[in-house]
Amino acid sequence: MKIHTSAVILMAASFRAQAFTGLKNTLSRLSRQQKQTSRIPLAMVSTSVAANPFLDQESLPRFASIEPSYLTPAVTELVEKLESDFASFESNISKSGGEKDVAYEDVLPALERMQFPLGYVWGVAGHLQGVKNGDELREAYEKNQPKVVTTMTKFSQSAALYDALVAIEKSWEESSGQDDFYTMQKKRAVKNSLLQMKLGGVGLEGKEKERFNEIKLRLAEISTSFSNNVLDATKAFSLDIENHESVTNVPASAKAMWANSYKTAMAAKGKEVEVDAESGPWRITLDAPSYIAAMQHLPDRAIREKVYKASITRASEFTKVEGEKVKNNIPLIYETLKLKYERAKMLGFSNPAEMS
């Protein structure tokens, strides 16, 4: 099977979008919970909220105060509390005397409140991975990722939770009358949760379950490595232009951006240079604003071709990073496909597409 290098960029776009989408969904859930539930303030959970901005979740993230060193303490504290709370939760729903004793409000809403603090922290960390990536943040993120994945996997593979949701669904099937809008939404939430649990391996046992969880952890690692490789390749490329004819009729805003990029790059090397938007020099990078402006406005076809090829071959076998090992995502793509096929077959599907 042959994979075109342009697939690298398409997959990378998907991975980068996940971080932003996860953060947006997290903040949306925060708003709903503040309005619709009596969520316990996180300040009651920890006395370190003021010291750790990851734990201050009563409003928008305090990005200006967040440092990578705060991630591990926050994740460690919240994972321990989540596992303790979930153990109690499983015990309570397992003690229900019968199907009629299991109420929707005691299951999914309770789970969402339980999962929210860790989801908030991990959503913010994932967002920062995409927009403010650095060695310290990468190290902290990769260190905590296995703990987060393992903890969240316990929810999707909980037999007690699955049985409770099945009981709720069955009780609704036995009831008569037309559903109102709110009840329809609850039924959809239960149906989707049961499906996700089936796809999450709730029906697996023994060695199959162990292997399934190993695959899940490895896929998470691959996703992070893939994104990091693309980010590194993006930052590694730059193209300096000194010929005025190469930027003829380019908008002043684009030339100013490229001139400032050149000045910033030289300053990082300890060189102070004078640049001007109209006289240059100009530096084009693969960051979206710079790349899009170059592809739209540069009159020189050869330069556009060079920038375009550098973009679509990021983190591939064609990537060349001076002084560093080539970070090639092609093997990661093949490994991802192999693992997803194995996972799909474990769940009774012929291939990953059928599973999705």
QUIQUI-V229808 format. One record per run of one state. SS is the DSSP state (H for helix, E for strand, - for the rest). FROM is the first residue (numbers start at 0). TO is the last residue. If there is no record, write none. Layout:
ss,from,to
SS,FROM,TO
SS,FROM,TO
//
This chain:
ss,from,to
-,0,4
H,5,35
-,36,40
H,41,43
-,44,51
H,52,54
-,55,61
H,62,64
-,65,67
H,68,93
-,94,97
H,98,100
-,101,102
H,103,105
-,106,106
H,107,130
-,131,133
H,134,155
-,156,157
H,158,173
-,174,179
H,180,198
-,199,204
H,205,235
-,236,236
E,237,240
-,241,242
H,243,246
-,247,250
H,251,267
-,268,274
E,275,275
-,276,278
E,279,279
-,280,280
E,281,284
-,285,286
H,287,296
-,297,299
H,300,311
-,312,328
H,329,345
-,346,350
H,351,354
-,355,355
//
